[in-house]
Amino acid sequence: MAQIEYPVWTVVRSVLAMPFRYPLALVKFGLLPLAIAMVCLPPTINLGSTTEISINGDVVAPTGQSQSLTDNELGWRDFIGFLVMLPFVAAFAAAWSRLTATGDESEMGRPPIAFDARTVSVVWAFLRLTFVALGILLALFILSLAFFGSYQNGSLSFSYNISAEQDGLGPTLLAIAVTLAALLVFAWFMLRLSLVIPASAMGDPISLRQSWRLSAPVHLRLLGAVLLLGIAFILVNVLFLFMMIPVATLGGVTAAFYVTVVLYFVLLAYGYAIWAGWLGATYGLLRPQGPGPEVTNVFD
C-alpha cells in the first residue's frame, strides 16, 4: 500500500489562502448562509455610554457603562436559530469543501445556495457527529459524577474546585494539564470521524467507521493541522480586536457598532471557510480512490 502524504504546512497555508484566492466565490456562496447565521445567532455586542465596546464578552475599548444588545444566556431562541441555520451552513460547507478538494469553482454548484442531495447528506453527517459528541460528553459527565458527585437530601450535586492558593501550584498545573490533554484527545477523536462531512459534500458518503480508517495513517498530522489553523484564526481575531480600539476611541460608539458588525461578519465568513476548507483539503488527499491531479492544483 502506497504511503499517504499529508503535508501539514502546505494544507494549512492553502486553506488559509483559499478565501483570498476565491473572494468572489466566498461572497456568492457565503453571503446568504452568513446572513442567516447573523439573524439566527447574532453576536452579543455591548455598547458603552462612553467608548466601550465588546464582542461576545471580549472588551476591546476603554471601560464605560455598557448595554447589551442581546442576552448572554443560551435558550430556545438559540436552539431554534441553530436548527434554522444548519441547512444553510451545510450548503456552504458542501460547496466550499468541493472547491478546496478540486480547485474548480464549477464543482461548487449554483450560487447563492443549492439544497441538493449532497447538502442533505452533509446535514446528516453533521448530525451524526453531533450525536457522537453529545454521547461522549454525557458519558464523561456520568463518569465525573461517580468521582465528584454527591447525593444529599434527595438531590444530586456536582462540585470540584481547585486553586493555586489552597491546593498549591503543582496540583493546579496538573489539573490544567489533564484538562487540556482531555480536550486534545476529544478533538483528535472527533477529527478522526469528521471526514464524513467532506465525503458527503463530494457525493461519496462514507460511514463513521470508514472515516476512522481513512484518517488512521495521518491522525496526528490532522490534529497538528487543526491546531495550527486554530492558532492562526485566533491571531486574526486578536488583530481585528486591536483594530477596534482606535475606531471606538476616535469614531465613538455608533461608528464602533457598525464596524463591529462588519468585522464580525468577515470573521464569521473566514472561520467557516477555514473549517470547510480544511475538511475539503483533507478528504481530497485521503479519499479512497486517492487524490486526483486536481488536488495538486489547489496546493500550487
C-alpha positions in Angstrom: 0.0 0.0 0.0 1.4 3.4 -1.0 2.3 5.8 1.7 -0.3 8.6 2.1 1.2 12.1 2.1 -0.4 14.8 4.2 1.8 17.9 4.2 0.6 19.7 7.2 2.1 23.1 6.5 1.0 23.0 2.8 -2.5 22.2 3.8 -2.7 24.9 6.4 -1.2 27.5 4.1 -3.6 26.6 1.3 -6.7 26.5 3.5 -5.8 30.0 4.9 -5.2 31.4 1.4 -8.3 29.9 -0.3 -10.7 32.8 0.7 -8.2 35.3 -0.8 -7.8 33.2 -3.9 -11.5 32.9 -4.5 -13.1 36.0 -2.9 -16.0 36.2 -5.3 -16.9 32.6 -4.7 -16.8 33.2 -0.9 -19.2 36.1 -1.3 -21.5 34.3 -3.8 -21.8 31.2 -1.7 -21.3 32.6 1.8 -23.4 35.8 1.8 -26.8 34.1 2.3 -25.7 31.5 4.8 -23.8 34.0 6.9 -26.8 36.5 6.8 -29.0 33.7 8.1 -26.4 32.9 10.8 -26.3 36.5 11.8 -30.1 36.7 12.2 -30.4 33.3 13.9 -27.4 33.5 16.2 -26.5 37.2 16.5 -23.4 38.3 18.4 -23.6 39.8 21.9 -22.5 43.4 21.3 -22.1 45.7 24.4 -22.1 49.4 23.7 -20.9 51.7 26.5 -22.1 55.2 27.4 -18.6 56.4 26.5 -16.5 54.4 24.2 -16.7 50.8 25.5 -17.4 48.0 23.0 -17.2 44.3 23.4 -17.9 41.3 21.2 -19.2 38.2 22.9 -17.8 39.4 26.2 -14.3 40.5 25.0 -13.8 44.2 25.8 -11.8 45.9 23.1 -12.1 49.5 24.1 -12.0 51.6 27.3 -14.4 50.9 30.1 -17.8 52.5 30.3 -21.3 51.7 31.4 -22.5 49.2 28.8 -25.8 48.0 27.5 -26.1 44.5 25.8 -28.0 44.2 22.6 -28.6 40.5 23.1 -28.5 38.4 26.2 -25.6 36.1 27.1 -27.8 33.1 28.1 -28.4 30.2 25.7 -32.1 29.3 25.4 -34.7 28.2 23.0 -34.1 31.1 20.7 -30.5 29.9 20.1 -31.6 26.3 19.7 -34.2 27.2 17.1 -31.7 29.5 15.4 -29.2 26.7 15.2 -31.8 24.4 13.6 -32.8 27.1 11.0 -29.1 28.0 10.3 -27.9 24.4 9.9 -29.1 23.7 6.3 -27.6 27.0 5.1 -24.2 26.4 6.8 -24.2 22.8 5.5 -24.8 24.1 1.9 -21.9 26.5 2.2 -19.6 23.8 3.8 -20.5 21.4 1.0 -19.7 24.0 -1.8 -16.5 25.2 -0.2 -15.3 21.7 0.6 -15.7 20.8 -3.1 -13.8 23.9 -4.1 -10.9 23.2 -1.8 -10.8 19.5 -2.8 -10.8 20.2 -6.5 -9.8 23.8 -7.1 -12.7 24.0 -9.6 -15.4 26.6 -9.0 -17.8 24.8 -11.3 -17.9 22.0 -8.7 -19.4 24.3 -6.1 -22.8 24.3 -7.7 -25.2 27.1 -8.4 -25.0 30.2 -6.2 -26.1 31.6 -3.8 -27.2 28.2 -2.3 -28.2 24.8 -3.6 -30.2 22.4 -1.5 -29.4 19.2 -3.3 -28.8 15.6 -2.2 -25.2 16.4 -1.2 -26.4 19.2 1.1 -28.9 16.9 2.8 -26.1 14.3 3.2 -23.8 16.9 4.8 -26.6 17.8 7.3 -27.0 14.2 8.2 -23.2 13.8 8.5 -23.0 16.8 10.8 -25.9 15.4 12.9 -24.2 12.1 13.3 -21.0 13.8 14.6 -23.2 15.9 16.9 -24.8 12.7 18.4 -21.4 11.1 18.9 -20.0 14.2 20.6 -23.1 14.5 22.9 -22.8 10.8 23.7 -19.2 11.2 24.7 -19.9 14.3 26.8 -22.8 12.6 28.5 -20.7 9.5 29.3 -17.9 11.8 30.7 -20.5 13.7 32.8 -21.8 10.5 34.3 -18.3 9.2 35.0 -17.4 12.5 36.7 -20.4 12.2 38.9 -19.1 9.0 40.2 -15.9 10.8 41.4 -17.1 14.3 42.3 -20.8 14.0 42.7 -22.7 13.8 46.0 -26.3 12.8 46.9 -27.8 14.6 49.9 -31.4 15.2 50.9 -32.8 13.7 47.7 -30.8 15.9 45.4 -27.7 15.3 43.3 -24.9 17.9 43.3 -21.6 18.2 41.4 -18.7 20.3 42.6 -15.0 20.3 42.0 -12.8 23.3 42.7 -9.0 23.7 42.7 -6.9 26.8 43.2 -3.2 27.6 43.5 -3.8 29.3 46.8 -5.5 26.4 48.5 -4.1 23.4 46.7 -0.7 24.6 45.7 0.8 25.3 42.3 1.7 21.7 41.4 -1.9 20.3 41.7 -3.3 23.3 39.9 -0.9 22.9 36.9 -1.6 19.2 36.9 -5.4 19.8 36.8 -4.9 22.3 33.9 -2.6 19.8 32.0 -5.2 17.0 32.5 -8.0 19.2 31.2 -6.0 20.3 28.1 -5.0 16.7 27.4 -8.6 15.6 27.7 -9.7 18.3 25.2 -6.9 17.3 22.8 -8.0 13.6 23.0 -11.6 14.6 22.4 -10.6 16.8 19.4 -8.4 14.1 18.0 -11.3 11.6 18.3 -13.8 13.8 16.5 -11.3 14.8 13.8 -10.9 11.1 13.0 -14.7 10.9 12.3 -15.1 14.3 10.6 -14.3 13.0 7.1 -18.0 12.1 6.8 -18.7 15.7 6.1 -16.5 16.4 3.0 -17.2 12.9 1.7 -20.9 13.7 1.7 -20.1 17.1 0.1 -18.3 15.3 -2.7 -21.2 12.9 -3.3 -19.4 9.9 -1.9 -20.9 9.5 1.6 -19.0 7.2 4.0 -19.6 5.8 7.4 -18.0 6.9 10.6 -16.0 3.7 10.6 -14.7 4.4 7.1 -13.7 7.9 8.2 -11.8 6.5 11.1 -10.0 4.0 8.9 -9.1 6.7 6.2 -7.7 9.0 8.8 -5.6 6.4 10.6 -2.3 6.8 8.7 -2.2 10.6 9.4 -4.3 11.0 12.5 -1.6 13.1 14.4 -1.0 15.2 11.3 -4.7 16.0 11.2 -4.6 17.2 14.8 -1.4 19.3 14.1 -3.0 21.0 11.1 -6.2 21.9 13.0 -4.1 23.3 15.9 -2.2 25.5 13.5 -5.3 26.7 11.8 -6.9 27.4 15.2 -3.8 29.5 16.3 -3.9 31.4 13.0 -7.6 32.2 13.4 -7.1 33.3 17.0 -4.3 35.7 15.8 -6.6 37.1 13.1 -9.3 37.7 15.8 -6.8 39.5 18.0 -5.7 41.6 15.1 -9.3 42.6 14.4 -10.0 43.4 18.0 -7.0 45.7 18.2 -8.2 47.4 15.1 -11.4 48.3 17.0 -9.7 50.3 19.7 -8.9 53.4 17.6 -12.3 53.1 15.8 -14.1 53.1 19.2 -12.0 55.8 20.6 -12.0 58.2 17.7 -15.3 57.4 16.0 -17.5 56.9 19.0 -20.0 54.3 19.9 -22.0 54.5 16.7 -19.0 54.0 14.4 -17.7 51.2 16.6 -21.0 49.4 16.4 -21.2 49.4 12.6 -17.6 48.5 12.2 -18.0 45.7 14.8 -20.9 44.2 12.8 -18.9 44.3 9.6 -15.8 42.7 11.3 -17.9 40.1 12.9 -19.4 39.2 9.5 -15.9 39.0 8.0 -14.5 36.8 10.8 -17.5 34.5 10.6 -17.1 34.1 6.9 -13.3 33.4 7.3 -13.9 31.0 10.1 -16.5 29.0 8.1 -14.1 29.0 5.1 -11.2 27.7 7.2 -13.4 24.9 8.7 -14.9 23.8 5.4 -11.6 24.3 3.6 -9.7 22.0 5.9 -12.3 19.3 5.6 -12.2 19.5 1.8 -8.5 19.6 1.5 -8.1 16.7 3.9 -10.6 14.5 2.2 -9.2 15.4 -1.2 -5.9 13.9 -0.1 -7.2 10.9 1.8 -10.3 9.7 -0.2 -10.4 6.0 -1.0 -9.8 6.5 -4.8 -6.7 8.5 -4.0 -6.0 12.2 -4.6 -6.8 13.3 -8.1 -4.5 15.5 -10.1 -6.8 18.5 -9.4 -5.7 18.4 -5.7 -2.2 19.4 -6.6 -3.6 22.5 -8.4 -5.1 23.7 -5.1 -1.8 23.4 -3.3 0.3 25.1 -6.0 
